[in-house]
Amino acid sequence: MPIRPHHRWLYPIDWRELSASIRFQRAQGRCETCCRPHGKVVTHLGDGRWWDDEAHRWRDGAGKWVRRLKPPHSLLERTRTTRVVLATAHRDHDPTNNDASNLAALCQRCHILHDKPEHLRRRRLTYLARRALGDLFTGQYG
């Protein structure tokens, strides 16, 4: 996901290089949570389980092998495909903390799951700020 313009100043000037080193040198082009490969189209079941073409086995949302599940060609009605794109995420949600131990290479699915509590927190703050403005200027919420 691109960095929003009003958050750009929080990131270091060499963010692209730092992000690339985390995603492709340290993580070797795979999500550090579920092991999905960057740039590949993967078959998945929508619940985190996905088919690893290199190993010819299913993996779960944590990257562990799934047993007793048929190959994807026998589950065509249940499978979907998606192209995997790795992004670098801040583990503590602080874009000014760019220590390598605080950064993780995550696919879209793992990144959105990682950020969910932070997104809910920000959504609540936005809601409360809008409600406060309504109170202040219109008196609607009295």
Stockholm file with secondary structure:
# STOCKHOLM 1.0

chainA/1-142         MPIRPHHRWLYPIDWRELSASIRFQRAQGRCETCCRPHGKVVTHLGDGRWWDDEAHRWRDGAGKWVRRLKPPHSLLERTRTTRVVLATAHRDHDPTNNDASNLAALCQRCHILHDKPEHLRRRRLTYLARRALGDLFTGQYG
#=GR chainA/1-142 SS CCCCGGGGGGSCTTHHHHHHIIIIIISTTBCTTTCCBTTCEEEECSSSCEEETTTTEEECTTSCEECSCCCGGGCTTTCEEEECCCEEEETTSCTTCCCGGGEEEECHHHHHHHHHHHHHHHHHHHHHHHHHHHHHHTCTTC
#=GC SS_cons         CCCCGGGGGGSCTTHHHHHHIIIIIISTTBCTTTCCBTTCEEEECSSSCEEETTTTEEECTTSCEECSCCCGGGCTTTCEEEECCCEEEETTSCTTCCCGGGEEEECHHHHHHHHHHHHHHHHHHHHHHHHHHHHHHTCTTC
//
